[in-house]
Amino acid sequence: MAPTMHTQSKSSGTKSTLLSPPSANPVIPAITTMTSIQATVSAITLSQTDLDKIEMLDCSKNNWGVWSDCMQNYLLLKHGGGYILGLITHPDPSLDPVSARHWDLNNLCIIAALRTHSSSEENEFLHGHTNAYLAWNALKTCHKKVGPIAQILLIQQTLAVRYCRSKRLSSMSTQLGDLVRHIRRLPHHYDAQCHGRRPPSHTKSYR
């Protein structure tokens, strides 16, 4: 009988890694993509230099017609006219927080422009307004309730203009044209309660 030989294998001290065969239906990991929401309202910028070219709104100068035209046209050029016209609604902060923040800043910026280019009396009137659309409409409603007295005063001022050799004819004609256009812009009704003001007297000019 042949002798039986016993062999002893030595361990290499390292563990082998078992590779499982690929599954027939491999699981594909889900890929999450972040979709950026584009803001629908952009921030506007108003130039103080440009605003300084617009005369101050002053009830004693009856200049609402000229002032409102200049201010509205400037805001329209700067994409802010829609706020005073009520065309731009406030975005939902939960859906578009960036646009909502831009809207709030634009609204306050326009109110600041209205206040900084108005007389102290108009500033006092605008003090409680925090919405550009409501502030603009309040000013428009008030200044359109002017009345025939202001027209009479402007007509008297127009009749007092005299052509003289010391002044250029073109400048005098321009002055008369401005007065006539101002008279034609004034409505035919006066509301003494507007701004809480007293009815006009003969000692000063009125809007």
C-alpha positions, 0 to 999 in steps of 0.5 A: 500500500502506497503511503499517504502524503499529506500536503498543507497549504499556507495562507497568503494572509490576504482575502480574496474579493468575490465578484458577483455576476452582473444582474439581468436588470441593472438598477440605474441611479436617479439623476437629480437636476436643478432647474433654474427659474428665470426671474420675470421682473428685473431690477431697474436703475434710475439716474439721479442726473436724468431725474434732475433734468425734470422740474420739481412738482409744485402746486403753486406753479400749476405744473402737473401737466408738464411734470407728469408727462416728463416723469412718466416718459422717463420711467417708461424709458427705464422700464418702470412706467408699468408700475405707475400705470398698474401694468406690473403685478407683484409676483408670488414670493413662493414661486418667484422670490427673486422677481418679488424682491425686484418688484419691491425694490423697483416700487420703492425706487419709483416712490423715492423718485416721485418724492425727491422731485416734488415740493415739500407740500407734495412730499407730505401728501406722498408720505403715507403712500407705499405703492407707486401706482396708488401714489401716482393716481392720488397725485393725478386725481388731486392735481386734476381738480384745479378749477377756473381760478387757476386758469384766470390767474394764468390768463392774467399772466399771459396778458401781462407779457409784453414784447420789448426791444431788450428781449428776443422775440423768439424767447417771448413767443416761447414764453407765451406758447408755454403759458397757453399750453399750460392754460389748456391743460388745466381742468375746469373744476377746483376741489378745495379739499385736495391735499387739505389745502385752502382755496386759492387767494389772489395773492399767489398763483395756483395749480 
